[in-house]
């Protein structure tokens, strides 16, 4: 979905540029709908990410 390495993705999450994961079965997971909104620019005006 995003053209970057896992390390780049983690740096963006750690820096607050992408939302934090939700734990599902003890594993970090991201909602694809949220990531799609970020990619399309729809989430740009939302302020903080939902946690």
mmCIF entry with sequence, helices, sheets and N, C-alpha, C, O atoms, coordinates in Angstrom:
data_MODEL
# 
_entry.id   MODEL 
# 
_entity.id                         1 
_entity.type                       polymer 
_entity.pdbx_number_of_molecules   1 
# 
_entity_poly.entity_id                      1 
_entity_poly.type                           'polypeptide(L)' 
_entity_poly.nstd_linkage                   no 
_entity_poly.nstd_monomer                   no 
_entity_poly.pdbx_seq_one_letter_code       
;(UNK)(UNK)(UNK)(UNK)(UNK)(UNK)(UNK)(UNK)(UNK)(UNK)(UNK)(UNK)(UNK)(UNK)(UNK)(UNK)
(UNK)(UNK)(UNK)(UNK)(UNK)(UNK)(UNK)(UNK)(UNK)(UNK)(UNK)(UNK)(UNK)(UNK)(UNK)(UNK)
(UNK)(UNK)(UNK)(UNK)(UNK)(UNK)(UNK)(UNK)(UNK)(UNK)(UNK)(UNK)(UNK)(UNK)(UNK)(UNK)
(UNK)(UNK)(UNK)
;
_entity_poly.pdbx_seq_one_letter_code_can   XXXXXXXXXXXXXXXXXXXXXXXXXXXXXXXXXXXXXXXXXXXXXXXXXXX 
_entity_poly.pdbx_strand_id                 A 
# 
loop_
_entity_poly_seq.entity_id 
_entity_poly_seq.num 
_entity_poly_seq.mon_id 
_entity_poly_seq.hetero 
1 1  UNK n 
1 2  UNK n 
1 3  UNK n 
1 4  UNK n 
1 5  UNK n 
1 6  UNK n 
1 7  UNK n 
1 8  UNK n 
1 9  UNK n 
1 10 UNK n 
1 11 UNK n 
1 12 UNK n 
1 13 UNK n 
1 14 UNK n 
1 15 UNK n 
1 16 UNK n 
1 17 UNK n 
1 18 UNK n 
1 19 UNK n 
1 20 UNK n 
1 21 UNK n 
1 22 UNK n 
1 23 UNK n 
1 24 UNK n 
1 25 UNK n 
1 26 UNK n 
1 27 UNK n 
1 28 UNK n 
1 29 UNK n 
1 30 UNK n 
1 31 UNK n 
1 32 UNK n 
1 33 UNK n 
1 34 UNK n 
1 35 UNK n 
1 36 UNK n 
1 37 UNK n 
1 38 UNK n 
1 39 UNK n 
1 40 UNK n 
1 41 UNK n 
1 42 UNK n 
1 43 UNK n 
1 44 UNK n 
1 45 UNK n 
1 46 UNK n 
1 47 UNK n 
1 48 UNK n 
1 49 UNK n 
1 50 UNK n 
1 51 UNK n 
# 
_struct_asym.id          A 
_struct_asym.entity_id   1 
# 
loop_
_struct_conf.conf_type_id 
_struct_conf.id 
_struct_conf.pdbx_PDB_helix_id 
_struct_conf.beg_label_comp_id 
_struct_conf.beg_label_asym_id 
_struct_conf.beg_label_seq_id 
_struct_conf.pdbx_beg_PDB_ins_code 
_struct_conf.end_label_comp_id 
_struct_conf.end_label_asym_id 
_struct_conf.end_label_seq_id 
_struct_conf.pdbx_end_PDB_ins_code 
_struct_conf.beg_auth_comp_id 
_struct_conf.beg_auth_asym_id 
_struct_conf.beg_auth_seq_id 
_struct_conf.end_auth_comp_id 
_struct_conf.end_auth_asym_id 
_struct_conf.end_auth_seq_id 
_struct_conf.pdbx_PDB_helix_class 
_struct_conf.details 
_struct_conf.pdbx_PDB_helix_length 
HELX_P HELX_P1 AA1 UNK A 6  ? UNK A 14 ? UNK A 6  UNK A 14 1 ? 9 
HELX_P HELX_P2 AA2 UNK A 32 ? UNK A 40 ? UNK A 32 UNK A 40 1 ? 9 
HELX_P HELX_P3 AA3 UNK A 42 ? UNK A 45 ? UNK A 42 UNK A 45 5 ? 4 
# 
_struct_conf_type.id          HELX_P 
_struct_conf_type.criteria    ? 
_struct_conf_type.reference   ? 
# 
_struct_sheet.id               AA1 
_struct_sheet.type             ? 
_struct_sheet.number_strands   2 
_struct_sheet.details          ? 
# 
_struct_sheet_order.sheet_id     AA1 
_struct_sheet_order.range_id_1   1 
_struct_sheet_order.range_id_2   2 
_struct_sheet_order.offset       ? 
_struct_sheet_order.sense        anti-parallel 
# 
loop_
_struct_sheet_range.sheet_id 
_struct_sheet_range.id 
_struct_sheet_range.beg_label_comp_id 
_struct_sheet_range.beg_label_asym_id 
_struct_sheet_range.beg_label_seq_id 
_struct_sheet_range.pdbx_beg_PDB_ins_code 
_struct_sheet_range.end_label_comp_id 
_struct_sheet_range.end_label_asym_id 
_struct_sheet_range.end_label_seq_id 
_struct_sheet_range.pdbx_end_PDB_ins_code 
_struct_sheet_range.beg_auth_comp_id 
_struct_sheet_range.beg_auth_asym_id 
_struct_sheet_range.beg_auth_seq_id 
_struct_sheet_range.end_auth_comp_id 
_struct_sheet_range.end_auth_asym_id 
_struct_sheet_range.end_auth_seq_id 
AA1 1 UNK A 22 ? UNK A 24 ? UNK A 22 UNK A 24 
AA1 2 UNK A 27 ? UNK A 29 ? UNK A 27 UNK A 29 
# 
loop_
_atom_site.group_PDB 
_atom_site.id 
_atom_site.type_symbol 
_atom_site.label_atom_id 
_atom_site.label_alt_id 
_atom_site.label_comp_id 
_atom_site.label_asym_id 
_atom_site.label_entity_id 
_atom_site.label_seq_id 
_atom_site.pdbx_PDB_ins_code 
_atom_site.Cartn_x 
_atom_site.Cartn_y 
_atom_site.Cartn_z 
_atom_site.occupancy 
_atom_site.B_iso_or_equiv 
_atom_site.pdbx_formal_charge 
_atom_site.auth_seq_id 
_atom_site.auth_comp_id 
_atom_site.auth_asym_id 
_atom_site.auth_atom_id 
_atom_site.pdbx_PDB_model_num 
ATOM 1   N N  . UNK A 1 1  ? 0.829  -1.194  0.000  1.00 0.00 ? 1  UNK A N  1 
ATOM 2   C CA . UNK A 1 1  ? 0.000  0.000   0.000  1.00 0.00 ? 1  UNK A CA 1 
ATOM 3   C C  . UNK A 1 1  ? 0.874  1.259   0.000  1.00 0.00 ? 1  UNK A C  1 
ATOM 4   O O  . UNK A 1 1  ? 0.607  2.204   -0.741 1.00 0.00 ? 1  UNK A O  1 
ATOM 5   N N  . UNK A 1 2  ? 1.899  1.265   0.818  1.00 0.00 ? 2  UNK A N  1 
ATOM 6   C CA . UNK A 1 2  ? 2.824  2.401   0.872  1.00 0.00 ? 2  UNK A CA 1 
ATOM 7   C C  . UNK A 1 2  ? 4.175  1.933   0.366  1.00 0.00 ? 2  UNK A C  1 
ATOM 8   O O  . UNK A 1 2  ? 4.671  0.885   0.778  1.00 0.00 ? 2  UNK A O  1 
ATOM 9   N N  . UNK A 1 3  ? 4.764  2.704   -0.519 1.00 0.00 ? 3  UNK A N  1 
ATOM 10  C CA . UNK A 1 3  ? 6.029  2.319   -1.131 1.00 0.00 ? 3  UNK A CA 1 
ATOM 11  C C  . UNK A 1 3  ? 7.190  2.769   -0.247 1.00 0.00 ? 3  UNK A C  1 
ATOM 12  O O  . UNK A 1 3  ? 7.863  3.760   -0.527 1.00 0.00 ? 3  UNK A O  1 
ATOM 13  N N  . UNK A 1 4  ? 7.405  1.998   0.843  1.00 0.00 ? 4  UNK A N  1 
ATOM 14  C CA . UNK A 1 4  ? 8.508  2.303   1.755  1.00 0.00 ? 4  UNK A CA 1 
ATOM 15  C C  . UNK A 1 4  ? 8.881  1.034   2.514  1.00 0.00 ? 4  UNK A C  1 
ATOM 16  O O  . UNK A 1 4  ? 8.124  0.065   2.560  1.00 0.00 ? 4  UNK A O  1 
ATOM 17  N N  . UNK A 1 5  ? 10.046 1.074   3.094  1.00 0.00 ? 5  UNK A N  1 
ATOM 18  C CA . UNK A 1 5  ? 10.482 -0.076  3.882  1.00 0.00 ? 5  UNK A CA 1 
ATOM 19  C C  . UNK A 1 5  ? 9.762  -0.071  5.231  1.00 0.00 ? 5  UNK A C  1 
ATOM 20  O O  . UNK A 1 5  ? 9.269  0.967   5.673  1.00 0.00 ? 5  UNK A O  1 
ATOM 21  N N  . UNK A 1 6  ? 9.704  -1.235  5.882  1.00 0.00 ? 6  UNK A N  1 
ATOM 22  C CA . UNK A 1 6  ? 9.117  -1.267  7.224  1.00 0.00 ? 6  UNK A CA 1 
ATOM 23  C C  . UNK A 1 6  ? 9.806  -0.303  8.193  1.00 0.00 ? 6  UNK A C  1 
ATOM 24  O O  . UNK A 1 6  ? 9.149  0.294   9.046  1.00 0.00 ? 6  UNK A O  1 
ATOM 25  N N  . UNK A 1 7  ? 11.111 -0.153  8.066  1.00 0.00 ? 7  UNK A N  1 
ATOM 26  C CA . UNK A 1 7  ? 11.837 0.767   8.949  1.00 0.00 ? 7  UNK A CA 1 
ATOM 27  C C  . UNK A 1 7  ? 11.398 2.210   8.715  1.00 0.00 ? 7  UNK A C  1 
ATOM 28  O O  . UNK A 1 7  ? 11.242 2.970   9.670  1.00 0.00 ? 7  UNK A O  1 
ATOM 29  N N  . UNK A 1 8  ? 11.197 2.591   7.462  1.00 0.00 ? 8  UNK A N  1 
ATOM 30  C CA . UNK A 1 8  ? 10.711 3.948   7.157  1.00 0.00 ? 8  UNK A CA 1 
ATOM 31  C C  . UNK A 1 8  ? 9.317  4.155   7.735  1.00 0.00 ? 8  UNK A C  1 
ATOM 32  O O  . UNK A 1 8  ? 9.021  5.203   8.308  1.00 0.00 ? 8  UNK A O  1 
ATOM 33  N N  . UNK A 1 9  ? 8.463  3.143   7.577  1.00 0.00 ? 9  UNK A N  1 
ATOM 34  C CA . UNK A 1 9  ? 7.099  3.218   8.106  1.00 0.00 ? 9  UNK A CA 1 
ATOM 35  C C  . UNK A 1 9  ? 7.139  3.412   9.620  1.00 0.00 ? 9  UNK A C  1 
ATOM 36  O O  . UNK A 1 9  ? 6.433  4.267   10.155 1.00 0.00 ? 9  UNK A O  1 
ATOM 37  N N  . UNK A 1 10 ? 7.968  2.616   10.317 1.00 0.00 ? 10 UNK A N  1 
ATOM 38  C CA . UNK A 1 10 ? 8.074  2.726   11.774 1.00 0.00 ? 10 UNK A CA 1 
ATOM 39  C C  . UNK A 1 10 ? 8.570  4.098   12.201 1.00 0.00 ? 10 UNK A C  1 
ATOM 40  O O  . UNK A 1 10 ? 8.100  4.644   13.199 1.00 0.00 ? 10 UNK A O  1 
ATOM 41  N N  . UNK A 1 11 ? 9.526  4.668   11.446 1.00 0.00 ? 11 UNK A N  1 
ATOM 42  C CA . UNK A 1 11 ? 10.027 6.009   11.782 1.00 0.00 ? 11 UNK A CA 1 
ATOM 43  C C  . UNK A 1 11 ? 8.910  7.042   11.664 1.00 0.00 ? 11 UNK A C  1 
ATOM 44  O O  . UNK A 1 11 ? 8.822  7.952   12.489 1.00 0.00 ? 11 UNK A O  1 
ATOM 45  N N  . UNK A 1 12 ? 8.060  6.913   10.652 1.00 0.00 ? 12 UNK A N  1 
ATOM 46  C CA . UNK A 1 12 ? 6.941  7.850   10.499 1.00 0.00 ? 12 UNK A CA 1 
ATOM 47  C C  . UNK A 1 12 ? 5.922  7.683   11.625 1.00 0.00 ? 12 UNK A C  1 
ATOM 48  O O  . UNK A 1 12 ? 5.351  8.665   12.099 1.00 0.00 ? 12 UNK A O  1 
ATOM 49  N N  . UNK A 1 13 ? 5.699  6.456   12.045 1.00 0.00 ? 13 UNK A N  1 
ATOM 50  C CA . UNK A 1 13 ? 4.792  6.211   13.176 1.00 0.00 ? 13 UNK A CA 1 
ATOM 51  C C  . UNK A 1 13 ? 5.407  6.791   14.450 1.00 0.00 ? 13 UNK A C  1 
ATOM 52  O O  . UNK A 1 13 ? 4.743  7.515   15.191 1.00 0.00 ? 13 UNK A O  1 
ATOM 53  N N  . UNK A 1 14 ? 6.670  6.472   14.698 1.00 0.00 ? 14 UNK A N  1 
ATOM 54  C CA . UNK A 1 14 ? 7.351  6.965   15.900 1.00 0.00 ? 14 UNK A CA 1 
ATOM 55  C C  . UNK A 1 14 ? 7.411  8.486   15.937 1.00 0.00 ? 14 UNK A C  1 
ATOM 56  O O  . UNK A 1 14 ? 7.375  9.085   17.012 1.00 0.00 ? 14 UNK A O  1 
ATOM 57  N N  . UNK A 1 15 ? 7.501  9.112   14.770 1.00 0.00 ? 15 UNK A N  1 
ATOM 58  C CA . UNK A 1 15 ? 7.552  10.568  14.687 1.00 0.00 ? 15 UNK A CA 1 
ATOM 59  C C  . UNK A 1 15 ? 6.185  11.231  14.733 1.00 0.00 ? 15 UNK A C  1 
ATOM 60  O O  . UNK A 1 15 ? 6.092  12.459  14.723 1.00 0.00 ? 15 UNK A O  1 
ATOM 61  N N  . UNK A 1 16 ? 5.116  10.431  14.783 1.00 0.00 ? 16 UNK A N  1 
ATOM 62  C CA . UNK A 1 16 ? 3.772  10.989  14.854 1.00 0.00 ? 16 UNK A CA 1 
ATOM 63  C C  . UNK A 1 16 ? 3.189  11.385  13.517 1.00 0.00 ? 16 UNK A C  1 
ATOM 64  O O  . UNK A 1 16 ? 2.136  12.021  13.466 1.00 0.00 ? 16 UNK A O  1 
ATOM 65  N N  . UNK A 1 17 ? 3.859  11.019  12.421 1.00 0.00 ? 17 UNK A N  1 
ATOM 66  C CA . UNK A 1 17 ? 3.377  11.370  11.083 1.00 0.00 ? 17 UNK A CA 1 
ATOM 67  C C  . UNK A 1 17 ? 2.359  10.372  10.552 1.00 0.00 ? 17 UNK A C  1 
ATOM 68  O O  . UNK A 1 17 ? 1.588  10.679  9.644  1.00 0.00 ? 17 UNK A O  1 
ATOM 69  N N  . UNK A 1 18 ? 2.365  9.179   11.125 1.00 0.00 ? 18 UNK A N  1 
ATOM 70  C CA . UNK A 1 18 ? 1.373  8.149   10.815 1.00 0.00 ? 18 UNK A CA 1 
ATOM 71  C C  . UNK A 1 18 ? 0.772  7.695   12.136 1.00 0.00 ? 18 UNK A C  1 
ATOM 72  O O  . UNK A 1 18 ? 1.421  7.813   13.175 1.00 0.00 ? 18 UNK A O  1 
ATOM 73  N N  . UNK A 1 19 ? -0.447 7.181   12.121 1.00 0.00 ? 19 UNK A N  1 
ATOM 74  C CA . UNK A 1 19 ? -1.095 6.797   13.369 1.00 0.00 ? 19 UNK A CA 1 
ATOM 75  C C  . UNK A 1 19 ? -0.430 5.594   14.020 1.00 0.00 ? 19 UNK A C  1 
ATOM 76  O O  . UNK A 1 19 ? 0.194  4.776   13.345 1.00 0.00 ? 19 UNK A O  1 
ATOM 77  N N  . UNK A 1 20 ? -0.570 5.496   15.335 1.00 0.00 ? 20 UNK A N  1 
ATOM 78  C CA . UNK A 1 20 ? -0.029 4.322   16.021 1.00 0.00 ? 20 UNK A CA 1 
ATOM 79  C C  . UNK A 1 20 ? -0.855 3.088   15.680 1.00 0.00 ? 20 UNK A C  1 
ATOM 80  O O  . UNK A 1 20 ? -2.014 3.201   15.281 1.00 0.00 ? 20 UNK A O  1 
ATOM 81  N N  . UNK A 1 21 ? -0.264 1.921   15.834 1.00 0.00 ? 21 UNK A N  1 
ATOM 82  C CA . UNK A 1 21 ? -1.004 0.688   15.530 1.00 0.00 ? 21 UNK A CA 1 
ATOM 83  C C  . UNK A 1 21 ? -2.006 0.357   16.621 1.00 0.00 ? 21 UNK A C  1 
ATOM 84  O O  . UNK A 1 21 ? -1.939 0.868   17.739 1.00 0.00 ? 21 UNK A O  1 
ATOM 85  N N  . UNK A 1 22 ? -2.921 -0.499  16.267 1.00 0.00 ? 22 UNK A N  1 
ATOM 86  C CA . UNK A 1 22 ? -3.821 -1.115  17.233 1.00 0.00 ? 22 UNK A CA 1 
ATOM 87  C C  . UNK A 1 22 ? -3.339 -2.549  17.403 1.00 0.00 ? 22 UNK A C  1 
ATOM 88  O O  . UNK A 1 22 ? -2.877 -3.171  16.447 1.00 0.00 ? 22 UNK A O  1 
ATOM 89  N N  . UNK A 1 23 ? -3.445 -3.066  18.609 1.00 0.00 ? 23 UNK A N  1 
ATOM 90  C CA . UNK A 1 23 ? -2.992 -4.432  18.867 1.00 0.00 ? 23 UNK A CA 1 
ATOM 91  C C  . UNK A 1 23 ? -4.126 -5.407  18.595 1.00 0.00 ? 23 UNK A C  1 
ATOM 92  O O  . UNK A 1 23 ? -5.196 -5.317  19.196 1.00 0.00 ? 23 UNK A O  1 
ATOM 93  N N  . UNK A 1 24 ? -3.884 -6.327  17.693 1.00 0.00 ? 24 UNK A N  1 
ATOM 94  C CA . UNK A 1 24 ? -4.840 -7.380  17.379 1.00 0.00 ? 24 UNK A CA 1 
ATOM 95  C C  . UNK A 1 24 ? -4.103 -8.702  17.544 1.00 0.00 ? 24 UNK A C  1 
ATOM 96  O O  . UNK A 1 24 ? -3.159 -8.996  16.812 1.00 0.00 ? 24 UNK A O  1 
ATOM 97  N N  . UNK A 1 25 ? -4.542 -9.489  18.505 1.00 0.00 ? 25 UNK A N  1 
ATOM 98  C CA . UNK A 1 25 ? -3.857 -10.751 18.782 1.00 0.00 ? 25 UNK A CA 1 
ATOM 99  C C  . UNK A 1 25 ? -2.424 -10.548 19.225 1.00 0.00 ? 25 UNK A C  1 
ATOM 100 O O  . UNK A 1 25 ? -1.570 -11.409 19.015 1.00 0.00 ? 25 UNK A O  1 
ATOM 101 N N  . UNK A 1 26 ? -2.163 -9.399  19.844 1.00 0.00 ? 26 UNK A N  1 
ATOM 102 C CA . UNK A 1 26 ? -0.815 -9.093  20.312 1.00 0.00 ? 26 UNK A CA 1 
ATOM 103 C C  . UNK A 1 26 ? 0.119  -8.585  19.231 1.00 0.00 ? 26 UNK A C  1 
ATOM 104 O O  . UNK A 1 26 ? 1.303  -8.370  19.489 1.00 0.00 ? 26 UNK A O  1 
ATOM 105 N N  . UNK A 1 27 ? -0.400 -8.388  18.010 1.00 0.00 ? 27 UNK A N  1 
ATOM 106 C CA . UNK A 1 27 ? 0.421  -7.904  16.892 1.00 0.00 ? 27 UNK A CA 1 
ATOM 107 C C  . UNK A 1 27 ? -0.010 -6.499  16.499 1.00 0.00 ? 27 UNK A C  1 
ATOM 108 O O  . UNK A 1 27 ? -1.200 -6.189  16.550 1.00 0.00 ? 27 UNK A O  1 
ATOM 109 N N  . UNK A 1 28 ? 0.931  -5.640  16.108 1.00 0.00 ? 28 UNK A N  1 
ATOM 110 C CA . UNK A 1 28 ? 0.561  -4.290  15.686 1.00 0.00 ? 28 UNK A CA 1 
ATOM 111 C C  . UNK A 1 28 ? -0.100 -4.317  14.308 1.00 0.00 ? 28 UNK A C  1 
ATOM 112 O O  . UNK A 1 28 ? 0.412  -4.928  13.370 1.00 0.00 ? 28 UNK A O  1 
ATOM 113 N N  . UNK A 1 29 ? -1.251 -3.641  14.206 1.00 0.00 ? 29 UNK A N  1 
ATOM 114 C CA . UNK A 1 29 ? -1.987 -3.581  12.937 1.00 0.00 ? 29 UNK A CA 1 
ATOM 115 C C  . UNK A 1 29 ? -2.519 -2.169  12.736 1.00 0.00 ? 29 UNK A C  1 
ATOM 116 O O  . UNK A 1 29 ? -2.843 -1.474  13.699 1.00 0.00 ? 29 UNK A O  1 
ATOM 117 N N  . UNK A 1 30 ? -2.605 -1.753  11.477 1.00 0.00 ? 30 UNK A N  1 
ATOM 118 C CA . UNK A 1 30 ? -3.122 -0.444  11.128 1.00 0.00 ? 30 UNK A CA 1 
ATOM 119 C C  . UNK A 1 30 ? -4.401 -0.608  10.319 1.00 0.00 ? 30 UNK A C  1 
ATOM 120 O O  . UNK A 1 30 ? -4.511 -1.520  9.500  1.00 0.00 ? 30 UNK A O  1 
ATOM 121 N N  . UNK A 1 31 ? -5.359 0.271   10.550 1.00 0.00 ? 31 UNK A N  1 
ATOM 122 C CA . UNK A 1 31 ? -6.606 0.231   9.795  1.00 0.00 ? 31 UNK A CA 1 
ATOM 123 C C  . UNK A 1 31 ? -6.337 0.735   8.381  1.00 0.00 ? 31 UNK A C  1 
ATOM 124 O O  . UNK A 1 31 ? -5.839 1.844   8.190  1.00 0.00 ? 31 UNK A O  1 
ATOM 125 N N  . UNK A 1 32 ? -6.672 -0.091  7.396  1.00 0.00 ? 32 UNK A N  1 
ATOM 126 C CA . UNK A 1 32 ? -6.415 0.305   6.011  1.00 0.00 ? 32 UNK A CA 1 
ATOM 127 C C  . UNK A 1 32 ? -7.228 1.527   5.623  1.00 0.00 ? 32 UNK A C  1 
ATOM 128 O O  . UNK A 1 32 ? -6.775 2.334   4.812  1.00 0.00 ? 32 UNK A O  1 
ATOM 129 N N  . UNK A 1 33 ? -8.422 1.678   6.188  1.00 0.00 ? 33 UNK A N  1 
ATOM 130 C CA . UNK A 1 33 ? -9.240 2.858   5.855  1.00 0.00 ? 33 UNK A CA 1 
ATOM 131 C C  . UNK A 1 33 ? -8.539 4.142   6.287  1.00 0.00 ? 33 UNK A C  1 
ATOM 132 O O  . UNK A 1 33 ? -8.591 5.147   5.578  1.00 0.00 ? 33 UNK A O  1 
ATOM 133 N N  . UNK A 1 34 ? -7.888 4.112   7.437  1.00 0.00 ? 34 UNK A N  1 
ATOM 134 C CA . UNK A 1 34 ? -7.147 5.287   7.913  1.00 0.00 ? 34 UNK A CA 1 
ATOM 135 C C  . UNK A 1 34 ? -5.954 5.562   7.009  1.00 0.00 ? 34 UNK A C  1 
ATOM 136 O O  . UNK A 1 34 ? -5.700 6.710   6.645  1.00 0.00 ? 34 UNK A O  1 
ATOM 137 N N  . UNK A 1 35 ? -5.219 4.511   6.646  1.00 0.00 ? 35 UNK A N  1 
ATOM 138 C CA . UNK A 1 35 ? -4.066 4.702   5.761  1.00 0.00 ? 35 UNK A CA 1 
ATOM 139 C C  . UNK A 1 35 ? -4.507 5.220   4.394  1.00 0.00 ? 35 UNK A C  1 
ATOM 140 O O  . UNK A 1 35 ? -3.827 6.060   3.805  1.00 0.00 ? 35 UNK A O  1 
ATOM 141 N N  . UNK A 1 36 ? -5.629 4.733   3.886  1.00 0.00 ? 36 UNK A N  1 
ATOM 142 C CA . UNK A 1 36 ? -6.136 5.225   2.593  1.00 0.00 ? 36 UNK A CA 1 
ATOM 143 C C  . UNK A 1 36 ? -6.506 6.702   2.667  1.00 0.00 ? 36 UNK A C  1 
ATOM 144 O O  . UNK A 1 36 ? -6.271 7.450   1.718  1.00 0.00 ? 36 UNK A O  1 
ATOM 145 N N  . UNK A 1 37 ? -7.086 7.126   3.795  1.00 0.00 ? 37 UNK A N  1 
ATOM 146 C CA . UNK A 1 37 ? -7.426 8.544   3.970  1.00 0.00 ? 37 UNK A CA 1 
ATOM 147 C C  . UNK A 1 37 ? -6.164 9.405   4.015  1.00 0.00 ? 37 UNK A C  1 
ATOM 148 O O  . UNK A 1 37 ? -6.155 10.523  3.500  1.00 0.00 ? 37 UNK A O  1 
ATOM 149 N N  . UNK A 1 38 ? -5.114 8.893   4.622  1.00 0.00 ? 38 UNK A N  1 
ATOM 150 C CA . UNK A 1 38 ? -3.850 9.630   4.679  1.00 0.00 ? 38 UNK A CA 1 
ATOM 151 C C  . UNK A 1 38 ? -3.261 9.748   3.281  1.00 0.00 ? 38 UNK A C  1 
ATOM 152 O O  . UNK A 1 38 ? -2.828 10.827  2.876  1.00 0.00 ? 38 UNK A O  1 
ATOM 153 N N  . UNK A 1 39 ? -3.245 8.642   2.544  1.00 0.00 ? 39 UNK A N  1 
ATOM 154 C CA . UNK A 1 39 ? -2.693 8.634   1.187  1.00 0.00 ? 39 UNK A CA 1 
ATOM 155 C C  . UNK A 1 39 ? -3.448 9.598   0.278  1.00 0.00 ? 39 UNK A C  1 
ATOM 156 O O  . UNK A 1 39 ? -2.838 10.305  -0.524 1.00 0.00 ? 39 UNK A O  1 
ATOM 157 N N  . UNK A 1 40 ? -4.767 9.626   0.400  1.00 0.00 ? 40 UNK A N  1 
ATOM 158 C CA . UNK A 1 40 ? -5.582 10.477  -0.474 1.00 0.00 ? 40 UNK A CA 1 
ATOM 159 C C  . UNK A 1 40 ? -5.559 11.940  -0.045 1.00 0.00 ? 40 UNK A C  1 
ATOM 160 O O  . UNK A 1 40 ? -5.983 12.814  -0.802 1.00 0.00 ? 40 UNK A O  1 
ATOM 161 N N  . UNK A 1 41 ? -5.070 12.212  1.160  1.00 0.00 ? 41 UNK A N  1 
ATOM 162 C CA . UNK A 1 41 ? -5.034 13.579  1.659  1.00 0.00 ? 41 UNK A CA 1 
ATOM 163 C C  . UNK A 1 41 ? -6.255 13.953  2.481  1.00 0.00 ? 41 UNK A C  1 
ATOM 164 O O  . UNK A 1 41 ? -6.316 15.060  3.016  1.00 0.00 ? 41 UNK A O  1 
ATOM 165 N N  . UNK A 1 42 ? -7.224 13.062  2.595  1.00 0.00 ? 42 UNK A N  1 
ATOM 166 C CA . UNK A 1 42 ? -8.434 13.354  3.360  1.00 0.00 ? 42 UNK A CA 1 
ATOM 167 C C  . UNK A 1 42 ? -8.141 13.523  4.854  1.00 0.00 ? 42 UNK A C  1 
ATOM 168 O O  . UNK A 1 42 ? -8.842 14.272  5.534  1.00 0.00 ? 42 UNK A O  1 
ATOM 169 N N  . UNK A 1 43 ? -7.139 12.855  5.362  1.00 0.00 ? 43 UNK A N  1 
ATOM 170 C CA . UNK A 1 43 ? -6.837 12.906  6.788  1.00 0.00 ? 43 UNK A CA 1 
ATOM 171 C C  . UNK A 1 43 ? -5.985 14.122  7.151  1.00 0.00 ? 43 UNK A C  1 
ATOM 172 O O  . UNK A 1 43 ? -5.720 14.351  8.331  1.00 0.00 ? 43 UNK A O  1 
ATOM 173 N N  . UNK A 1 44 ? -5.559 14.893  6.178  1.00 0.00 ? 44 UNK A N  1 
ATOM 174 C CA . UNK A 1 44 ? -4.667 16.024  6.423  1.00 0.00 ? 44 UNK A CA 1 
ATOM 175 C C  . UNK A 1 44 ? -5.298 17.078  7.313  1.00 0.00 ? 44 UNK A C  1 
ATOM 176 O O  . UNK A 1 44 ? -4.587 17.756  8.056  1.00 0.00 ? 44 UNK A O  1 
ATOM 177 N N  . UNK A 1 45 ? -6.619 17.234  7.258  1.00 0.00 ? 45 UNK A N  1 
ATOM 178 C CA . UNK A 1 45 ? -7.284 18.265  8.045  1.00 0.00 ? 45 UNK A CA 1 
ATOM 179 C C  . UNK A 1 45 ? -7.843 17.757  9.361  1.00 0.00 ? 45 UNK A C  1 
ATOM 180 O O  . UNK A 1 45 ? -8.443 18.526  10.111 1.00 0.00 ? 45 UNK A O  1 
ATOM 181 N N  . UNK A 1 46 ? -7.658 16.475  9.656  1.00 0.00 ? 46 UNK A N  1 
ATOM 182 C CA . UNK A 1 46 ? -8.252 15.884  10.855 1.00 0.00 ? 46 UNK A CA 1 
ATOM 183 C C  . UNK A 1 46 ? -7.505 16.212  12.146 1.00 0.00 ? 46 UNK A C  1 
ATOM 184 O O  . UNK A 1 46 ? -8.052 16.006  13.229 1.00 0.00 ? 46 UNK A O  1 
ATOM 185 N N  . UNK A 1 47 ? -6.307 16.703  12.066 1.00 0.00 ? 47 UNK A N  1 
ATOM 186 C CA . UNK A 1 47 ? -5.531 16.914  13.280 1.00 0.00 ? 47 UNK A CA 1 
ATOM 187 C C  . UNK A 1 47 ? -4.899 15.627  13.745 1.00 0.00 ? 47 UNK A C  1 
ATOM 188 O O  . UNK A 1 47 ? -4.233 14.941  12.970 1.00 0.00 ? 47 UNK A O  1 
ATOM 189 N N  . UNK A 1 48 ? -5.099 15.298  14.988 1.00 0.00 ? 48 UNK A N  1 
ATOM 190 C CA . UNK A 1 48 ? -4.509 14.066  15.530 1.00 0.00 ? 48 UNK A CA 1 
ATOM 191 C C  . UNK A 1 48 ? -5.180 12.836  14.960 1.00 0.00 ? 48 UNK A C  1 
ATOM 192 O O  . UNK A 1 48 ? -6.343 12.872  14.560 1.00 0.00 ? 48 UNK A O  1 
ATOM 193 N N  . UNK A 1 49 ? -4.438 11.757  14.928 1.00 0.00 ? 49 UNK A N  1 
ATOM 194 C CA . UNK A 1 49 ? -4.961 10.480  14.457 1.00 0.00 ? 49 UNK A CA 1 
ATOM 195 C C  . UNK A 1 49 ? -5.797 9.847   15.550 1.00 0.00 ? 49 UNK A C  1 
ATOM 196 O O  . UNK A 1 49 ? -5.591 10.090  16.739 1.00 0.00 ? 49 UNK A O  1 
ATOM 197 N N  . UNK A 1 50 ? -6.752 9.024   15.116 1.00 0.00 ? 50 UNK A N  1 
ATOM 198 C CA . UNK A 1 50 ? -7.537 8.254   16.070 1.00 0.00 ? 50 UNK A CA 1 
ATOM 199 C C  . UNK A 1 50 ? -6.653 7.171   16.648 1.00 0.00 ? 50 UNK A C  1 
ATOM 200 O O  . UNK A 1 50 ? -5.856 6.563   15.934 1.00 0.00 ? 50 UNK A O  1 
ATOM 201 N N  . UNK A 1 51 ? -6.794 6.929   17.947 1.00 0.00 ? 51 UNK A N  1 
ATOM 202 C CA . UNK A 1 51 ? -6.025 5.859   18.576 1.00 0.00 ? 51 UNK A CA 1 
ATOM 203 C C  . UNK A 1 51 ? -6.953 4.829   19.165 1.00 0.00 ? 51 UNK A C  1 
ATOM 204 O O  . UNK A 1 51 ? -6.494 3.844   19.743 1.00 0.00 ? 51 UNK A O  1 
# 
